[in-house]
Amino acid sequence: MPVQDRVQLHAARRPHADALNIDRERLSWLQLWQGSNALYQHLCRLSLATGVVAIASANDITFPVAWLAATAQPLTAAVIDPLTPEENLHDILHRLKPDLLLLKRQDHRLIALAERLAIRWLALDGWQHAQPAADDSAFCADMQAATPFLIGFTSGTTSLPKAFIRSRRSWRCSFENGMAIFRLAEAPSTLYPGPLSHGIGLYCLNETLYAGGCFYSMARWQPQAVLMLLAQQRIERLVVVPTMIAGLAAAAQSDYASLRGLISAGAKLELNHYHLARALFPQAVIQEYYGASELGFVAVSTVDDDNIRASLKSVGPAFPATEITIRNDDGELLPAGQPGTIWLNSEQVIDGYLWGDDGSAFEKQPWGATVGDIGYLDVQQRLHMIGRRGNMILSGGNNIYLSEVESVIKSLPGVTEAAVIAVDDAYLGKKMVAVIEAADDIIGQLPQQSRLLLAKYKRPRHYYQIKRWPLTASGKIKRAELERRIEDGSCTELTELSA
């Protein structure tokens, strides 16, 4: 993993300053350096055949130590969410066949599964390390190498996640280019209140360590606890997904002027999210980025009161050192304003999949790589997202991107959150259903307001109000769960609105 040398540097310069504060447990730079280096040397003595070390640990202070140790050359870390459903967890470990599984002693389910699959395991909270050897050159070797350091998993709830491979060089490029655009040198502290086993959190941890800031996180998402931590520690940078902004705003009793930077990722920042964030964090520079596990960063933008209306329509210009092109199905370049497949030429692109490649989720060509997203570049070279191929439905003979309809509904005043999904329909094939979170005094007006902005064939057939969303551990809406609840009528938290 490409930050071991940076941890060494910060440990030499500021050995007793905090590097980590996770769920109120702290590690200094020196403690992080010594602990991760000692674990790395222990792993090397185990003579691991393939060098693949799986980490299945929730958010706690042992995770970064394990991560640094398991990503030093020549090892490769596979980061697994310990809350993964057991059937998927079994399939992942069976396919992966890691040399070693790092976990916590109290995770009896994982231990039992590892023993059934004859996988060696080591409890991170039971391992006692000795002082690392004086020669630590191997721990910081080949930071820029094109060798693999990470096996990651695309998010999935009902099927086996795809496994992808990423090189050391790919992330090092991201850190180098992200330092300036994300103002990391101006942020001595960063909080990400979601799971570190997911892509946004894992990257945030590492870019913070790279920059020399103190990284904060917590065991589980609790809006009031996040706000308390921001106030007590005067944290200067917060990284969230948009649904977290609504949760924080609902729990807040005042604003938090000490925050200097807010990064939104994982979904489009909509107008209501922006207004909530601006009121809550009046001094913060608000940025959002669009990316993918397979591609890395694609586009990034800074959003303010002057450009918010224009920003709603795009995800910004290309991330530094990347090139975005829009092409048709034959690979031919398309002019500004014409939609097509989004391609990225960048050193951040993954090496490929270990498994799960169906030929449509990720594709490489001489001109770049794509995950099948559809969009266009305007004359200012800002990227506009329309949707993903898999996000398009055929309804009554019309091609419709659900994300396009969803964006219109989210732009309505007073909408806290919204999701547009598709369910089977005997006449149309698929019909759209809009699920909206908004205040009771305006919710009834929203179906009519959205119809005024949408072509007739793009209008949802049903609208529901929801008070509590089914969310993943990383704060994203479980769309498949919404579809299931609507189709079988099992959700008492959904109230149908008059269309």
N, C-alpha and C positions, 0 to 999 in steps of 0.2 A: 504494500500500500504506500502511496507516494507522500506520506507526511512524517515518517519516522525521523528523518533528518531535521525537520522543523521542530519536532518535539525535543530532540537533542539540543538544538539551538536555544529554544526558550528555556529549557532546564538549566543550561549553562548561564544564561543571562539573568533569569528570575527564578531561581530554584524553589523558593518558598511561596511564590504567588500561586493563586488558585488556577488550575487548568480546567477543572471539572467541578460541577455542583449538580449532582443528580439525586433527586428526591432527598435533598438536605445532606447528602453525604458528599464529602469533598476529597479531592486529590490535588496536591501541588504538582507543578511541572516535574520536579525531581522525583516525586513518588510515582507519577505516571510513567516517567522514563525508566526508572529502575524496575518497577513491577512488570511492565510490558516486555522489557528486554530480558528479564529473568524468565518469564513464561516462554518467550521465543526460544531461548537457549534450551529450556526443558523440552519443548516440542522437537527441536532439532535432534536431541539425544534419543528420542523415541524411534528414530529411523522410519519415518512415515513413507510408505511406498509411493503413493501418488502425490503427496504433499497437500491433499485436500483436507481442510479442517472445517467442520461445520460448527457454527455458533448458533445456539438456540437459547437465548437469554433475553428476558424482559428488560425494561429500562432500569438499570441500576449501575452502580459504580464499577462493577466488574466488566461490563460490556466493552468500554473503550480499551481496557487493558487487553482483553481477549482479542479484540479487533486488531490492534496494533501488532500483537504477537503473531496472529494467524495470517497477516497480509505481508509480512516481511519476506523478501526473496529467500528461498524458492517456494514458499508456501502460497496457497490460494485459499481464501476464506469463502465459505458458502453461508450466507446469513439467512437464517430461517426464523420466521415469526413463531414463537413458542405457542401462540394461540391458534395456529393453523388447525383446522379440523383433523381428527385423528386419521381418517382414511387418506386424506391428502398428505399428511405428515408421513405416514407409512410409505406411500408411493414415492414421495420425494427422497426419503432416506434410502429406500430400496434401489432407486435408479442412481442416486448420487454415489452410494457406497463410499462415504468419507473414511479416511484413515482414523479420524478421531472426532468425537462429538463433545463440544464444550457446553455445559449446561449448569443448572443450579441443583443443589442437593434435594430441595423440596419438590422438584419436578419429577414425581414418581412415575407419571405417565410416560414421559420421555425416556427415563431410565429403563423402564420395562420394555419399551419399544426397541431401544438400542440393543438390549440384551437378546431380544427375540431375533433381531437381524444380525447378531454377532458383530456389532459395532462397538469398538472401544469408546469409553466415555471418561470425561474428567470433570469433576465438580469444581467450578470456579471459586465458589465460596468455601471450599474445603481444602484447596491446594495452598500449601505454605511454601513460599519461594525463598530461596537463599539469595545472598547478594550476587548480582550478575557478574560474570567474568569481566576482567578489565578490558579485554579486547571486544569492543562492540561494533567493529567495522562491518561485520556481516549484516547486522540489524538495519543498517542504513544503506545497504548496497543497492545499486541499480534502480534508483528512484525514477529514472526516465525510461526504463526498459519497456519494450513492447510485449513483455511476458504477462500472463494472466495473474491477477491478484484477487479478483472478485467473481464469484458465481452468484448472480442475483436472480430474483424470481419476479415475474410480472404478477400483478395483483390478480387474484381470482378467488371466488367464494364457492362455486359449485363444481368447478373442474380443476384438473391438475394445472398449476401455474407453469408457464414456459420458463425454462432456465437459460439464462444468457451468460456470456463470458465477457469480462471487461479487462483491458490491459492497464498496467500502471501508467503508461504514458497518457492515456486518454483522460484520466482524472487530473493528472498534473497540469495538462493544458488548461483545463477548466479552472483550476485554482489560480493559475497565473493570470488568466484573462478576467477572472471574476473579482480579483482584488480591487481593481479600480472601479469597475462598473457597479459593484455592490457596496463600495465604500467600506471595505472590511477593516482598513487601517484606522478608521474613525470609530469603530465599534469594539471597545474592549470587552464587551459582554454580549452574548447572544443566547436567546431562549427559543427552543423548539419544544412545544408541549405534547408532541405526538410520539409514536413508537420509533425507536432507533433502528428497528429491523426493516423499516420501509425506506424506499429510495430517498424521499425528501429529507427525512431525519438523518439518515446515514450520511448523506452528502453534507448536510448542515453541520453535523459534528466534525467532519473532516476539514471543511473549509475554515471553520472557526479555529481548530487546532493549527492549521496551516498559517493562519494570520496571527496567531498568538493571543487570541481572545479567550476569555473564560466561557465555557459552554455550560448552559443550564438546561435541565430537563426534569421530568417527573415521572413517577411510576404509571400514572394514568391521567387521562384528560379530565380536569376539573376546572371549569372557568373561574370560579372564585379563588381557587388556589393559584392559578396563573396570575390573576390580578394582584393578589397579595405578594407573590414573589416579585413581580415587576416593581411594586411600590417599595418593598423592603430592601431589595438589592439595587434599585435604580438601574435596572437592565436597560441597555441602550438599543438593542436590536431584537426584533421578534420575527420569527418565521412561522407562517401558518398556512392552512388551506382556508378558502373563503368561508366555509361553514363554521369555522372556529370564530371568525369575526363576529358573526351574529350571536354566538354563545357568550362571548366576552361582553358584548354590548348589553345583553340582557341581564348580566350579573353585575355590571359596573354601577357604582354609586357616584363616581366622579371621573374626571379625565386624568390622563397619565402623561404629563408634559415632559417627563424625563426621557421618554422613548424617542430616539433619534432616527430610527429606521424600521420600516415594516415591509417584509417580503411576503407576497402572496403567491402561492403555487398550487398545482394539482388540479385547478379548474379556473375558468375565466372569472376575473374580478368584475362583478356587475355593479351597476350604479348604486344600489342600496348598500352593498358591501363597502363601497368607497365612502359613502356619507357616514356610515356607522364608524368606520375606521378613522375618518378625519375628525369626527366629534370626540372620539375616545383618545386619540393620539394626535393632538393639534400641532405638535412640533415635528412629527415624524415625516421623513421622506418616504413616500409610499411607492413601491415598485412591484411589478408582477413579471413572472417569466412563464414562457411556454416551452415545454420540453417533453421528452419521452425517455423511458428507461433505456431503450435501444439507441437513442440518438444523442442523449445529453441535452444541453441547452440549445434551443433553436432561436428564440426571440426574447427580448427583454425590453421593458418600457418603464419609465418613471411617470407616475400619474399625479396630477395636481388639479386644483380648481379650474385652471385656465384650459386644460386639455382633456378634461374628463369625458366630455361628450365625444370627442374624436377618438379617445382611447378605448371607449366601449366598443368601437367598431373594429379594432385591430388588437393584436398582441405585441405590436412594436416592431422595430427593425431587427435585423439579424444580430445575434450574440457575437461579440468580437471573435475574429479569426474563423468565422463560419460563413458559408455562402449558401443562400437559399435560392432555389430555382423552382419554377412552376412548369410542369410538363404535361403533355397529353399522354394517352395510353401508348403511343408509339415512341415516347421519349423525346418528343420535339418540344422546344422551348415555346412558351406561350407569352403573349404580350401583357403589359400591365393591365389589371382589371379583369382579365379572363381567368375563370376558375380552372383548376386542374390539380394534379397530384403534387404535394409539397415534397421536394427533395432537398437534402442537406449534404453539403460537402464539408466535412469537419474531422479533425483528429479525435473528437469525442465519441465517434460511432463505435459500437461494440464490435467484438470479433465475430460474433455469431451466436447461435443457440446450441446448447447441449442437447436439449430435447424440446419438443412442442412446436417446431417450425412447420406450419402448414402451407408455407409458400405465399401466404397473403398478409401475414402480420408484419413481416420485415423483409425488405428486399434491398440488395446492393447492386449498383450498376457503375460503370466507369465515371459517371457524372455525380454520383452520390448515393445516399441511402434514404429510404422512406419507410414509414409505418402505415402508409395508406391514408394519411390525412389529406383532406381536400381544402383548398383555399386559393387565395390569389395575392399578388403583390400590387400595391397601388403605385402611383407615379413617384411617391416619396420613398418607395422601397420598404414600406411597412407591410407586415404580413397580416392578412385577414383570414381567420379560420371560418370554415363553413361546417365541417364535420369530418368524421372518419367514415370510410366505406362501410364499415360494419354498423355505423350509426344511421345509415340511410334505410328507409323503409319504402315499400311499394304499397300505397293505399289508394284504392279506387283507380288504379292505373297511373298514379302520379308518384314520382320520386320525391321524397321529402326527407330532409335532414332534421332529425329530432333536435339537435343542438341549436339549429337556427331558430326554430319555434320557441325553444326554451329561453334563448337569449332575449327574444322579444318580450316574453312574459316577465322575465327578471328585470327588464328595464322599466316596468310600470312602477309609479310611485307607491311606496308602502309595502312592496313585496320584500319579505325577509329572505326567502329561499323558494326555489321552484325546481321541479323536475318534470320533464315530459317523457313519457314512456309509450311503448306500443304494445297492444294486446291483440289477440286474434279476434277477427270479426268475420262472420259468415258471408256478409255482403261485400265488404271492402277488402277483405284479406287481412289487413292490419288497420287498426284505428288508434288514433292518438288520445292519450289521457294526460291531463295536466294536474299535477299535485302541487299545491301552493301553501306556503306558510305566510300569513299576514294577519294584521289585527282584525278583530271581529267587526269593527265599524266600517272597514273598507273592503273586506274580502268579497262581499256580494257584488261589488261593482267590477271586479277584475275580469270575469269572463267577457262581459260586454266590451270593456276597454281593450282587451287583447284582440277581440274579433275585428275591431276597427283598424288594427295594424297588420292583420294577416289576410292573405288571399284566402278565398273560401275553402280551397282544398287543403290549406295548411292549418285550418282551425281545429283544435282538439274537439272531440265529440263529447267528452265528459271532463268536468272540473271537480276537484276534491280539495277540501281544506284539511290540513294536517297540523297537529300541535307538536308532535314529537316524531322526528325522523329516525328510521332504522339506519345506523351509521356503522361503517367499518372502524377498525381500531385507529386508522389514520384520519378519521373525520370525514370520509367521503360517503355519499349516499349509497345505500345498497339498492340499486335499481332493480336487480332481479327479485329482491325481496318485495319491493313495492309491486312489481308486476304480479307476483304470486298472490299477494294479499288482495289486490283488486280483482283478479280473475276468480278467486275462490270466496271472496267476500268475507275474509276472516279478520279484517282489521277494524276494530271498534274506534280507532283513532282517526279514521278517515270519514269526513262528512261531505256528501255530495252536494255541490252547489247548483243552484238553478241556472241552466244555460239560457 
